[in-house]
């Protein structure tokens, strides 16, 4: 069984570390990240919040969506996630909104605030 040190030496001998460093350095030049602090904002008593999002794998084109419904105290009421086969990111976000709203209807929740990172699905 190879040790961690022997695997690391093999990695270094193959020049993989140089290639990884070069690739990550190029990517980091164009990838400006900004840290955003997020926190739960309390709701009005009796109100619920639906947070939904969609995602897409660039290589395969597979999309998925998920979401959570929380009570006014921040407790999770229900969650969902769904694999949607292949598609575009906007489709994933729209399906996420659809399944989230369907979940709220199934739970008989009508005082609902919807939050997502895209305004396009509701325009």
ChimeraX commands (.cxc) that place a marker at each C-alpha (Angstrom):
marker #1 position 0.00,0.00,0.00 radius 0.5
marker #1 position 1.57,3.34,-1.04 radius 0.5
marker #1 position 2.14,5.88,1.68 radius 0.5
marker #1 position 1.07,9.48,1.48 radius 0.5
marker #1 position 4.70,10.55,1.08 radius 0.5
marker #1 position 5.31,8.13,-1.80 radius 0.5
marker #1 position 2.17,9.37,-3.57 radius 0.5
marker #1 position 3.24,12.98,-3.06 radius 0.5
marker #1 position 6.72,12.23,-4.46 radius 0.5
marker #1 position 5.18,10.52,-7.48 radius 0.5
marker #1 position 2.94,13.54,-7.98 radius 0.5
marker #1 position 5.92,15.90,-7.85 radius 0.5
marker #1 position 8.04,13.73,-10.18 radius 0.5
marker #1 position 5.36,13.69,-12.84 radius 0.5
marker #1 position 5.35,17.48,-12.98 radius 0.5
marker #1 position 1.68,17.53,-12.04 radius 0.5
marker #1 position 2.24,20.09,-9.30 radius 0.5
marker #1 position 3.73,22.53,-11.81 radius 0.5
marker #1 position 0.78,22.03,-14.19 radius 0.5
marker #1 position -1.73,22.44,-11.36 radius 0.5
marker #1 position -0.01,25.60,-10.13 radius 0.5
marker #1 position 0.11,27.06,-13.65 radius 0.5
marker #1 position -3.57,26.29,-14.28 radius 0.5
marker #1 position -4.75,27.59,-10.91 radius 0.5
marker #1 position -2.65,30.74,-11.26 radius 0.5
marker #1 position -4.19,31.50,-14.68 radius 0.5
marker #1 position -7.69,30.89,-13.33 radius 0.5
marker #1 position -7.12,33.03,-10.25 radius 0.5
marker #1 position -6.19,36.05,-12.40 radius 0.5
marker #1 position -9.69,36.11,-13.89 radius 0.5
marker #1 position -11.63,34.96,-10.88 radius 0.5
marker #1 position -12.28,37.98,-8.65 radius 0.5
marker #1 position -14.20,36.80,-5.61 radius 0.5
marker #1 position -16.05,38.98,-3.16 radius 0.5
marker #1 position -16.99,37.70,0.26 radius 0.5
marker #1 position -20.60,38.34,1.23 radius 0.5
marker #1 position -21.79,37.67,4.76 radius 0.5
marker #1 position -25.25,36.12,4.81 radius 0.5
marker #1 position -27.51,35.55,7.76 radius 0.5
marker #1 position -31.07,34.59,8.49 radius 0.5
marker #1 position -33.37,37.59,8.62 radius 0.5
marker #1 position -36.37,36.96,10.92 radius 0.5
marker #1 position -39.78,37.06,9.27 radius 0.5
marker #1 position -43.12,38.38,10.46 radius 0.5
marker #1 position -44.84,35.86,12.73 radius 0.5
marker #1 position -46.82,33.35,10.66 radius 0.5
marker #1 position -44.83,34.03,7.51 radius 0.5
marker #1 position -42.73,31.41,5.69 radius 0.5
marker #1 position -39.71,31.77,3.42 radius 0.5
marker #1 position -38.91,29.64,0.38 radius 0.5
marker #1 position -35.26,29.70,-0.75 radius 0.5
marker #1 position -34.65,27.99,-4.10 radius 0.5
marker #1 position -31.77,27.62,-6.52 radius 0.5
marker #1 position -30.78,25.69,-9.61 radius 0.5
marker #1 position -27.43,24.45,-10.83 radius 0.5
marker #1 position -25.81,23.10,-14.00 radius 0.5
marker #1 position -22.68,21.04,-14.62 radius 0.5
marker #1 position -20.87,22.67,-17.52 radius 0.5
marker #1 position -19.24,19.48,-18.81 radius 0.5
marker #1 position -22.30,17.27,-18.95 radius 0.5
marker #1 position -25.11,19.83,-19.07 radius 0.5
marker #1 position -26.98,18.07,-16.23 radius 0.5
marker #1 position -29.19,20.37,-14.19 radius 0.5
marker #1 position -30.77,20.16,-10.77 radius 0.5
marker #1 position -32.68,22.27,-8.30 radius 0.5
marker #1 position -33.33,22.43,-4.60 radius 0.5
marker #1 position -34.89,24.50,-1.93 radius 0.5
marker #1 position -36.00,24.89,1.65 radius 0.5
marker #1 position -39.09,26.33,3.33 radius 0.5
marker #1 position -38.51,27.88,6.75 radius 0.5
marker #1 position -40.91,29.15,9.37 radius 0.5
marker #1 position -40.80,32.68,10.79 radius 0.5
marker #1 position -38.46,31.43,13.54 radius 0.5
marker #1 position -36.03,29.97,10.97 radius 0.5
marker #1 position -36.95,26.32,11.55 radius 0.5
marker #1 position -36.91,24.08,8.48 radius 0.5
marker #1 position -40.44,23.09,7.51 radius 0.5
marker #1 position -39.59,21.11,4.38 radius 0.5
marker #1 position -36.82,20.68,1.80 radius 0.5
marker #1 position -36.52,19.29,-1.70 radius 0.5
marker #1 position -33.92,18.48,-4.33 radius 0.5
marker #1 position -34.46,17.16,-7.82 radius 0.5
marker #1 position -32.29,15.89,-10.68 radius 0.5
marker #1 position -33.61,17.34,-13.94 radius 0.5
marker #1 position -31.45,15.58,-16.55 radius 0.5
marker #1 position -29.87,17.98,-19.11 radius 0.5
marker #1 position -30.74,21.61,-19.75 radius 0.5
marker #1 position -29.81,25.24,-19.23 radius 0.5
marker #1 position -29.24,27.04,-15.92 radius 0.5
marker #1 position -32.36,29.19,-16.31 radius 0.5
marker #1 position -34.45,26.03,-16.74 radius 0.5
marker #1 position -33.00,24.68,-13.49 radius 0.5
marker #1 position -33.91,27.87,-11.65 radius 0.5
marker #1 position -37.45,27.90,-13.07 radius 0.5
marker #1 position -37.96,24.24,-12.13 radius 0.5
marker #1 position -36.61,25.04,-8.66 radius 0.5
marker #1 position -39.21,27.77,-8.28 radius 0.5
marker #1 position -41.95,25.46,-9.59 radius 0.5
marker #1 position -41.12,22.60,-7.21 radius 0.5
marker #1 position -40.73,25.01,-4.29 radius 0.5
marker #1 position -44.12,26.59,-4.89 radius 0.5
marker #1 position -45.68,23.14,-5.36 radius 0.5
marker #1 position -44.21,22.08,-2.02 radius 0.5
marker #1 position -45.68,25.18,-0.34 radius 0.5
marker #1 position -49.12,24.43,-1.85 radius 0.5
marker #1 position -48.88,20.79,-0.73 radius 0.5
marker #1 position -48.06,21.98,2.81 radius 0.5
marker #1 position -50.95,24.47,2.65 radius 0.5
marker #1 position -48.59,27.43,3.14 radius 0.5
marker #1 position -50.02,30.64,1.72 radius 0.5
marker #1 position -48.11,33.41,3.52 radius 0.5
marker #1 position -44.89,32.83,1.60 radius 0.5
marker #1 position -41.88,35.00,0.79 radius 0.5
marker #1 position -39.82,33.63,-2.13 radius 0.5
marker #1 position -36.08,34.24,-2.30 radius 0.5
marker #1 position -33.76,33.22,-5.12 radius 0.5
marker #1 position -30.66,34.59,-6.81 radius 0.5
marker #1 position -32.31,35.34,-10.15 radius 0.5
marker #1 position -35.16,37.68,-11.07 radius 0.5
marker #1 position -35.55,36.21,-14.59 radius 0.5
marker #1 position -37.98,33.40,-13.67 radius 0.5
marker #1 position -40.55,35.90,-12.36 radius 0.5
marker #1 position -40.26,38.54,-15.08 radius 0.5
marker link #1:1,2 radius 0.2
marker link #1:2,3 radius 0.2
marker link #1:3,4 radius 0.2
marker link #1:4,5 radius 0.2
marker link #1:5,6 radius 0.2
marker link #1:6,7 radius 0.2
marker link #1:7,8 radius 0.2
marker link #1:8,9 radius 0.2
marker link #1:9,10 radius 0.2
marker link #1:10,11 radius 0.2
marker link #1:11,12 radius 0.2
marker link #1:12,13 radius 0.2
marker link #1:13,14 radius 0.2
marker link #1:14,15 radius 0.2
marker link #1:15,16 radius 0.2
marker link #1:16,17 radius 0.2
marker link #1:17,18 radius 0.2
marker link #1:18,19 radius 0.2
marker link #1:19,20 radius 0.2
marker link #1:20,21 radius 0.2
marker link #1:21,22 radius 0.2
marker link #1:22,23 radius 0.2
marker link #1:23,24 radius 0.2
marker link #1:24,25 radius 0.2
marker link #1:25,26 radius 0.2
marker link #1:26,27 radius 0.2
marker link #1:27,28 radius 0.2
marker link #1:28,29 radius 0.2
marker link #1:29,30 radius 0.2
marker link #1:30,31 radius 0.2
marker link #1:31,32 radius 0.2
marker link #1:32,33 radius 0.2
marker link #1:33,34 radius 0.2
marker link #1:34,35 radius 0.2
marker link #1:35,36 radius 0.2
marker link #1:36,37 radius 0.2
marker link #1:37,38 radius 0.2
marker link #1:38,39 radius 0.2
marker link #1:39,40 radius 0.2
marker link #1:40,41 radius 0.2
marker link #1:41,42 radius 0.2
marker link #1:42,43 radius 0.2
marker link #1:43,44 radius 0.2
marker link #1:44,45 radius 0.2
marker link #1:45,46 radius 0.2
marker link #1:46,47 radius 0.2
marker link #1:47,48 radius 0.2
marker link #1:48,49 radius 0.2
marker link #1:49,50 radius 0.2
marker link #1:50,51 radius 0.2
marker link #1:51,52 radius 0.2
marker link #1:52,53 radius 0.2
marker link #1:53,54 radius 0.2
marker link #1:54,55 radius 0.2
marker link #1:55,56 radius 0.2
marker link #1:56,57 radius 0.2
marker link #1:57,58 radius 0.2
marker link #1:58,59 radius 0.2
marker link #1:59,60 radius 0.2
marker link #1:60,61 radius 0.2
marker link #1:61,62 radius 0.2
marker link #1:62,63 radius 0.2
marker link #1:63,64 radius 0.2
marker link #1:64,65 radius 0.2
marker link #1:65,66 radius 0.2
marker link #1:66,67 radius 0.2
marker link #1:67,68 radius 0.2
marker link #1:68,69 radius 0.2
marker link #1:69,70 radius 0.2
marker link #1:70,71 radius 0.2
marker link #1:71,72 radius 0.2
marker link #1:72,73 radius 0.2
marker link #1:73,74 radius 0.2
marker link #1:74,75 radius 0.2
marker link #1:75,76 radius 0.2
marker link #1:76,77 radius 0.2
marker link #1:77,78 radius 0.2
marker link #1:78,79 radius 0.2
marker link #1:79,80 radius 0.2
marker link #1:80,81 radius 0.2
marker link #1:81,82 radius 0.2
marker link #1:82,83 radius 0.2
marker link #1:83,84 radius 0.2
marker link #1:84,85 radius 0.2
marker link #1:85,86 radius 0.2
marker link #1:86,87 radius 0.2
marker link #1:87,88 radius 0.2
marker link #1:88,89 radius 0.2
marker link #1:89,90 radius 0.2
marker link #1:90,91 radius 0.2
marker link #1:91,92 radius 0.2
marker link #1:92,93 radius 0.2
marker link #1:93,94 radius 0.2
marker link #1:94,95 radius 0.2
marker link #1:95,96 radius 0.2
marker link #1:96,97 radius 0.2
marker link #1:97,98 radius 0.2
marker link #1:98,99 radius 0.2
marker link #1:99,100 radius 0.2
marker link #1:100,101 radius 0.2
marker link #1:101,102 radius 0.2
marker link #1:102,103 radius 0.2
marker link #1:103,104 radius 0.2
marker link #1:104,105 radius 0.2
marker link #1:105,106 radius 0.2
marker link #1:106,107 radius 0.2
marker link #1:107,108 radius 0.2
marker link #1:108,109 radius 0.2
marker link #1:109,110 radius 0.2
marker link #1:110,111 radius 0.2
marker link #1:111,112 radius 0.2
marker link #1:112,113 radius 0.2
marker link #1:113,114 radius 0.2
marker link #1:114,115 radius 0.2
marker link #1:115,116 radius 0.2
marker link #1:116,117 radius 0.2
marker link #1:117,118 radius 0.2
marker link #1:118,119 radius 0.2
marker link #1:119,120 radius 0.2
marker link #1:120,121 radius 0.2
marker link #1:121,122 radius 0.2
marker link #1:122,123 radius 0.2
view
